[in-house]
Amino acid sequence: MAKARRRLAFLLIICLCLGVLYHFTSRDCFRSTLLPTGRVQHVIIISIDALREQDLELLAQLPNIGSLVERGVSAPARCVYPSNTYPSHAAIATGVPPRVHGIVDNMMPQPGKHPFPDWYWWASALKVPAIWAHVKAAGFTTAAILWPVTAGASIDYLVPEIRANDRGESLLLLAMKYGTPILVLRLVLSYGLQVALGRKPSLDDFATYGAATIFRRYRPHLLMLHLNETDFARHRYGPEAPEVVVSLHQQDRRVGEIMKAATAAGIAEKTLFVITGDHGTLSTRYVLNLNAAFKQAGLLTTDAEGHIESWRAYALHSGGTSEVYLSDPKDGDLKKQVSALLAEIASNPNNGVIEVKTGEEAAKQYGASPEPSFYVILSPGWAAGKSLDAPMLETVKGTMGSHGYLPGTPGYRTAFIMCGPGVRPGLRLGEIRLTDEAPTIAYLLGIPMSGVEGRVLEEALVDDISDRSSLSPSR
């Protein structure tokens, strides 16, 4: 007990010292006086996780996002594969698919890690520079709040998305270690005061508060914010549940708070606003537990507590996709055994398997990472499960939403909205790709971004932004 008290006292002293240091170092002395040479001087990217193309109709009627739709461009956006949060956000930030940026999926392949595997939290997992690196290399300031794959990134004002996975880890200390420590501490302490004064706590509200605070105080040239509530609602209640509509209204309120921060900073007219989704969501009726089949075939074993003890083949569950890893990818006999088992499972239409691809085939055809040995691609209505002991195929009880499906799946596109200097007003575009976003944003900032597979959305841009009348709404 005494040791725990000494540790707590030490942490409190450290926090107090950091708070004092922050008070004297958090003013304008760290704000860059340089300005980009492109059409815009500041960019705010707000990712609404699980935003769907179908949401654009509702969003156009809401006061804040609706004003951006009216004064800017909107479009359905084609996902990357696998269409999950981390590979999608990496594609948005790098302009390349998982085959190039290296983020295979949300979770890392860590069979037996309990209670769950690590996700690709760390920016070091990226194999190519992200847009924040290009902006910073040009001499401008960057910020990110809960944006995936940013832990440890060279970002000026950073609150990374990360989770305390191991026993005894502190989420606050992890965020300080892999983010901007004094900033993280200040935001946690000041937002905690807001909670004490009666403000309802919410991760998205905290993220919005942090983003608004950073933009008002520091005016970074690039700010990236990730909001999760809509994804949570769609997973739990289904893609079109009333709770999802409530969440979208909440997201509109949060976008309004960021817009107010830009106005308060006096730079709203110089700021590009981007609202983007990362993937769609589809209703789920069945769950396919491949690891249960692997266990039955003797390809993995479990201990007395039901955790993986040893494995030769392991399936990582990722919604509409399951990536299969082999303990020895060079073992030809093992690969043949697993391939035959997967082919047998796929041959039964009740299991909902569209096709099984090797990692190399999925990379070539869908832009996925070649790292897994196999991809098991599921039909809409089916999702990959994690159970080791349940039946291989289970029926979902209640309502549930999933993602991770093939990008071309009908009704599965996400959404994109962009408004600001140089952007055509009131224009609905055809389908874009998530990989088009970073090149377009970099172009508007006047920052070169080479090596991308996306394109600049020239059809969304005005020819001559010196003609300010062309930026007035068209309806």
C-alpha positions in Angstrom: 0.0 0.0 0.0 2.8 2.4 0.9 4.5 1.7 -2.4 1.3 2.4 -4.3 0.9 5.7 -2.4 4.5 6.8 -3.2 3.9 6.0 -6.8 0.7 8.0 -6.9 2.4 10.9 -5.2 5.3 10.8 -7.7 2.8 10.8 -10.6 1.0 13.8 -9.1 4.2 15.7 -8.7 5.1 15.0 -12.3 1.7 16.1 -13.5 2.0 19.3 -11.5 5.4 20.1 -12.9 4.2 19.4 -16.5 1.2 21.6 -15.9 3.3 24.5 -14.8 5.7 23.9 -17.7 2.7 23.8 -20.1 1.4 27.1 -18.7 4.6 28.9 -19.6 5.2 27.2 -22.9 1.8 26.9 -24.5 1.4 30.3 -25.9 2.0 31.6 -29.4 5.7 31.1 -29.3 5.4 27.6 -30.9 2.9 28.7 -33.6 4.4 28.6 -37.1 4.4 32.0 -38.8 4.8 30.3 -42.2 1.8 30.0 -44.5 1.3 27.4 -47.2 1.5 28.7 -50.8 -1.5 26.9 -52.0 -5.2 27.7 -52.2 -5.8 27.1 -48.5 -3.8 27.9 -45.4 -5.4 25.5 -43.0 -7.1 22.1 -43.3 -9.4 20.4 -40.8 -10.1 16.7 -41.6 -12.9 15.2 -39.5 -13.4 11.4 -39.9 -16.8 10.1 -38.9 -16.2 6.4 -38.5 -18.7 4.2 -40.4 -20.2 7.2 -42.3 -22.2 5.8 -45.2 -23.1 7.2 -48.6 -26.7 6.9 -47.6 -26.1 9.4 -44.8 -25.5 12.3 -47.2 -29.2 13.0 -47.5 -29.6 13.5 -43.8 -26.4 15.3 -43.4 -27.4 17.8 -46.1 -30.3 18.8 -43.8 -28.3 19.4 -40.6 -27.2 22.9 -39.8 -23.4 22.5 -39.7 -22.5 19.7 -42.0 -25.4 20.8 -44.3 -23.8 24.2 -44.7 -20.6 22.5 -45.8 -22.5 20.3 -48.3 -24.2 23.4 -49.7 -21.0 25.5 -50.0 -18.8 22.6 -51.1 -18.7 19.3 -52.8 -19.9 15.9 -51.7 -19.4 12.4 -53.1 -19.7 8.7 -52.4 -16.3 7.2 -51.7 -15.0 3.8 -52.6 -13.4 2.0 -49.7 -10.1 0.1 -49.6 -9.8 -3.6 -48.8 -10.1 -4.7 -46.1 -12.6 -2.0 -45.5 -11.9 -1.5 -41.8 -11.0 1.5 -39.7 -7.2 1.4 -39.6 -6.3 0.4 -43.2 -8.9 3.0 -44.3 -7.5 5.8 -42.3 -4.0 5.0 -43.4 -5.2 5.1 -47.0 -6.9 8.5 -46.4 -3.6 9.8 -44.9 -1.2 8.3 -47.4 -3.0 8.2 -50.7 -2.2 4.5 -51.2 -3.9 1.2 -50.4 -2.9 -1.4 -47.8 -0.7 -3.2 -50.4 1.6 -0.1 -50.2 1.0 1.6 -46.8 1.4 -1.7 -44.9 -1.5 -1.5 -42.4 -3.0 -5.0 -42.9 -6.2 -4.5 -40.8 -7.2 -3.1 -37.4 -5.7 -5.8 -35.3 -2.2 -7.3 -35.5 -1.8 -11.0 -35.8 -1.0 -12.0 -32.1 -2.5 -15.4 -31.5 -3.1 -16.0 -27.8 -2.6 -12.4 -26.7 -5.3 -11.8 -24.0 -7.7 -10.2 -23.8 -7.2 -9.1 -27.4 -4.4 -8.4 -29.9 -2.8 -5.0 -30.2 -4.1 -2.8 -33.0 -1.8 -1.0 -35.5 -1.6 2.0 -33.1 1.9 3.0 -34.1 2.9 5.3 -37.0 6.1 3.3 -37.4 3.9 0.6 -39.0 3.4 2.8 -42.0 5.7 2.0 -44.9 5.2 5.3 -46.7 5.0 8.9 -45.4 1.5 10.2 -44.4 0.2 13.6 -45.2 1.3 14.9 -41.8 4.9 14.1 -42.6 4.6 16.0 -45.9 3.1 19.0 -44.2 5.7 19.0 -41.5 8.5 18.6 -44.0 7.3 21.8 -45.7 7.7 23.7 -42.4 4.1 23.8 -41.3 2.4 22.6 -38.1 0.3 19.5 -37.7 -2.2 18.1 -35.1 -4.1 14.9 -34.7 -6.7 13.8 -32.2 -7.4 10.0 -31.9 -6.5 9.5 -35.6 -5.6 5.9 -36.2 -2.0 4.9 -36.7 -0.5 8.0 -35.2 1.0 6.8 -31.9 4.6 8.1 -31.8 4.2 10.1 -35.1 6.1 13.3 -35.6 3.0 15.5 -35.2 3.3 18.8 -33.3 0.1 18.4 -31.3 -0.8 14.8 -30.9 -3.4 12.8 -28.8 -3.0 9.3 -30.3 -5.6 6.6 -30.4 -4.2 3.8 -28.3 -5.4 1.3 -25.8 -3.9 -0.1 -22.6 -3.8 -3.8 -23.5 -1.4 -5.2 -20.9 -2.1 -5.6 -17.2 -0.9 -2.6 -15.2 -0.7 -0.2 -18.2 -2.1 3.3 -17.8 -4.0 4.7 -20.8 -3.0 8.2 -19.7 0.7 7.4 -19.5 0.6 5.6 -22.9 -1.1 8.6 -24.5 1.5 10.9 -23.0 4.4 8.5 -24.0 3.3 8.3 -27.7 1.6 11.7 -28.0 2.5 15.2 -27.0 2.7 14.7 -23.2 2.0 18.2 -21.9 -0.9 18.7 -24.3 -2.4 15.3 -23.4 -2.2 16.2 -19.7 -3.7 19.6 -20.1 -6.6 18.3 -22.2 -7.4 15.5 -19.8 -7.2 17.8 -16.8 -9.3 20.6 -18.3 -11.8 18.3 -19.8 -12.1 16.5 -16.5 -13.1 19.9 -15.0 -15.8 20.1 -17.7 -17.1 16.7 -16.6 -17.1 17.9 -12.9 -19.1 20.9 -13.9 -21.8 18.6 -15.3 -20.8 18.1 -18.9 -21.7 14.5 -20.1 -18.5 12.6 -20.7 -18.0 11.1 -24.1 -14.8 10.1 -26.0 -16.0 12.0 -29.1 -16.8 15.0 -27.0 -13.4 14.9 -25.4 -11.8 14.6 -28.9 -13.8 17.5 -30.2 -12.9 19.6 -27.2 -9.3 18.8 -27.8 -9.4 19.6 -31.5 -11.2 22.9 -30.9 -8.8 23.9 -28.2 -5.8 23.1 -30.4 -7.2 25.0 -33.4 -8.1 28.1 -31.4 -4.8 28.2 -29.6 -2.2 27.0 -32.2 -3.9 27.3 -35.6 -2.2 24.2 -37.0 -2.0 24.0 -40.8 -3.3 20.5 -40.7 -5.6 19.1 -38.0 -7.0 15.5 -38.2 -9.9 14.3 -35.9 -11.4 10.9 -35.6 -15.0 10.5 -34.2 -16.2 7.0 -33.2 -19.8 7.3 -31.9 -21.6 6.4 -35.2 -19.5 3.3 -35.7 -20.3 2.2 -32.2 -24.1 2.7 -32.8 -24.0 0.8 -36.1 -22.1 -2.1 -34.7 -24.5 -2.4 -31.7 -27.8 -1.5 -33.2 -27.5 -2.0 -36.9 -26.7 0.3 -39.9 -30.0 2.2 -39.9 -31.2 2.1 -36.3 -32.7 5.2 -34.6 -29.6 5.4 -32.4 -27.5 5.9 -35.6 -29.6 8.9 -36.5 -29.1 10.3 -33.0 -25.3 9.8 -33.4 -25.2 11.7 -36.7 -27.0 14.6 -35.1 -24.4 14.5 -32.4 -21.6 14.5 -35.0 -23.1 17.6 -36.6 -23.0 19.3 -33.3 -19.4 18.4 -32.9 -18.5 19.6 -36.4 -20.2 22.9 -35.4 -17.9 23.2 -32.5 -14.9 22.8 -34.7 -16.3 25.4 -37.1 -16.8 27.8 -34.3 -13.2 27.3 -33.2 -12.0 28.2 -36.7 -14.1 31.3 -36.6 -12.8 32.2 -33.2 -9.3 31.8 -34.5 -10.1 34.3 -37.3 -9.1 31.9 -40.0 -12.4 30.2 -41.1 -12.3 31.8 -44.5 -8.8 30.4 -45.1 -9.6 26.9 -43.9 -10.5 23.8 -45.9 -13.0 21.5 -44.1 -13.1 17.9 -45.0 -15.7 15.4 -43.6 -14.9 11.8 -44.5 -16.0 8.3 -43.7 -13.8 5.3 -43.7 -16.1 2.4 -44.6 -19.8 1.5 -44.9 -21.7 -0.9 -42.6 -24.0 -3.8 -43.4 -26.4 -5.8 -41.3 -25.1 -9.1 -40.0 -27.1 -12.3 -39.6 -24.4 -15.0 -39.3 -21.0 -15.4 -37.8 -18.3 -17.7 -39.2 -15.8 -18.9 -36.6 -12.9 -20.2 -38.6 -10.7 -20.7 -35.5 -13.3 -23.2 -34.2 -12.8 -25.2 -37.5 -9.0 -24.9 -37.1 -9.2 -26.2 -33.6 -11.3 -29.1 -34.6 -8.8 -29.9 -37.4 -5.9 -29.8 -34.8 -4.4 -26.7 -36.3 -4.5 -24.9 -32.9 -4.9 -25.8 -29.3 -6.2 -24.0 -26.2 -5.3 -24.0 -22.5 -7.6 -24.7 -19.6 -8.9 -21.1 -19.7 -9.8 -21.4 -23.4 -6.9 -19.2 -24.7 -4.8 -20.2 -27.6 -1.8 -22.2 -26.4 -0.3 -23.3 -29.7 -1.2 -22.8 -33.3 -0.2 -23.7 -36.9 -3.1 -21.7 -38.5 -4.9 -18.8 -37.1 -7.8 -16.6 -38.4 -8.0 -13.0 -37.5 -11.6 -11.9 -37.4 -12.3 -8.6 -39.3 -16.0 -8.4 -40.1 -16.5 -9.3 -43.7 -13.0 -10.6 -44.0 -10.9 -13.1 -42.1 -7.1 -13.1 -42.6 -5.5 -16.4 -42.1 -1.9 -16.6 -40.9 0.3 -19.7 -40.8 3.0 -20.3 -38.2 5.4 -21.2 -41.0 4.2 -19.6 -44.3 7.0 -21.5 -46.1 5.7 -24.9 -45.0 4.2 -26.1 -48.3 2.4 -29.1 -46.7 0.8 -26.8 -44.1 -0.3 -24.4 -46.7 -1.9 -27.2 -48.8 -3.7 -28.5 -45.7 -5.2 -25.1 -44.7 -6.0 -24.3 -48.4 -8.0 -27.6 -48.7 -9.8 -26.9 -45.4 -10.8 -23.4 -46.5 -11.9 -24.7 -49.9 -14.1 -27.2 -48.1 -15.7 -24.5 -45.9 -16.2 -22.2 -48.9 -17.9 -24.9 -50.9 -20.9 -24.9 -48.5 -23.1 -21.8 -49.5 -24.5 -21.7 -46.0 -21.1 -20.5 -44.7 -21.3 -17.3 -46.8 -17.8 -17.4 -48.3 -17.5 -15.5 -51.6 -14.0 -16.7 -52.3 -10.6 -17.5 -50.7 -7.6 -15.7 -52.0 -3.9 -16.0 -51.2 -2.2 -12.9 -49.8 -0.5 -12.3 -53.2 -3.8 -12.7 -55.1 -5.7 -10.3 -52.8 -2.9 -7.7 -53.1 -3.0 -7.9 -56.9 -6.8 -7.9 -57.3 -8.0 -5.8 -54.3 -4.9 -3.8 -53.1 -4.7 -5.7 -49.8 -1.5 -6.4 -47.9 0.2 -9.6 -49.1 1.2 -10.4 -45.5 -1.5 -12.9 -44.6 -1.3 -16.3 -46.2 -5.0 -16.3 -47.1 -8.0 -13.9 -47.2 -11.5 -15.5 -46.6 -13.9 -13.0 -48.2 -17.4 -13.1 -46.8 -20.8 -12.2 -48.3 -23.0 -9.4 -46.9 -24.9 -10.8 -44.0 -22.0 -12.9 -42.7 -19.1 -11.7 -40.5 -16.0 -13.4 -39.1 -16.1 -14.4 -35.5 -13.4 -15.0 -32.9 -14.9 -18.0 -30.9 -12.7 -21.0 -30.5 -15.3 -23.4 -29.0 -18.7 -22.3 -30.5 -20.1 -23.9 -33.6 -18.3 -22.8 -36.8 -21.4 -21.1 -38.0 -23.7 -19.2 -35.6 -26.8 -17.1 -36.1 -26.7 -13.6 -34.7 -29.2 -12.9 -31.9 -30.7 -9.4 -32.3 -29.3 -6.7 -34.6 -25.6 -6.1 -35.5 -23.6 -4.3 -38.1 -20.3 -5.2 -39.6 -17.7 -3.9 -42.1 -14.6 -5.2 -43.8 -16.4 -6.3 -47.0 -15.2 -5.9 -50.6 -15.2 -2.3 -51.8 -17.6 -3.0 -54.7 -20.3 -4.5 -52.5 -23.6 -2.7 -53.3 -24.7 -0.1 -50.8 -21.4 -0.1 -49.1 -19.7 3.1 -50.1 -18.7 5.7 -47.5 -19.1 9.5 -47.9 -16.9 12.5 -48.6 -17.6 16.3 -48.1 -15.1 19.1 -48.8 -15.7 22.9 -48.4 -13.3 25.8 -48.5 -11.2 28.1 -50.7 -10.8 26.7 -54.1 -13.7 24.2 -53.9 -16.7 24.4 -56.2 -19.9 25.1 -54.3 -23.0 22.9 -54.2 -21.5 20.1 -56.4 -22.2 16.4 -56.1 -19.4 14.3 -57.6 -19.4 10.8 -58.9 -17.5 8.1 -57.0 -14.1 9.0 -55.6 -11.7 6.8 -53.7 -10.3 7.2 -50.2 -6.8 7.4 -51.7 -7.8 10.6 -53.6 -8.2 12.6 -50.4 -4.6 13.2 -49.4 -3.4 14.2 -52.9 -6.2 16.7 -53.2 -5.6 18.2 -49.8 -1.9 18.4 -50.3 -2.5 20.1 -53.7 -4.7 22.7 -52.1 -2.0 23.4 -49.5 0.5 23.8 -52.3 2.6 20.9 -50.9 4.0 18.2 -53.2 3.0 14.6 -52.4 4.7 12.1 -54.6 4.3 8.3 -54.8 0.5 8.3 -54.3 -2.0 6.1 -56.2 -4.9 8.5 -55.7 -5.5 11.5 -57.8 -6.2 15.2 -57.3 -10.0 15.8 -57.6 -9.6 18.5 -60.2 -13.4 18.4 -61.0 -14.1 19.6 -57.4 -11.9 22.7 -57.7 -12.6 26.1 -59.2 -10.3 27.2 -61.9 -9.5 30.6 -60.5 -10.0 31.1 -56.8 -9.2 34.8 -57.0 -12.8 35.1 -58.2 -14.4 34.9 -54.8 -17.9 35.2 -56.3 -17.5 31.7 -57.7 -17.5 30.4 -54.1 -21.0 31.4 -53.3 -23.6 28.7 -52.9 -25.3 27.6 -56.2 -28.6 26.9 -54.5 
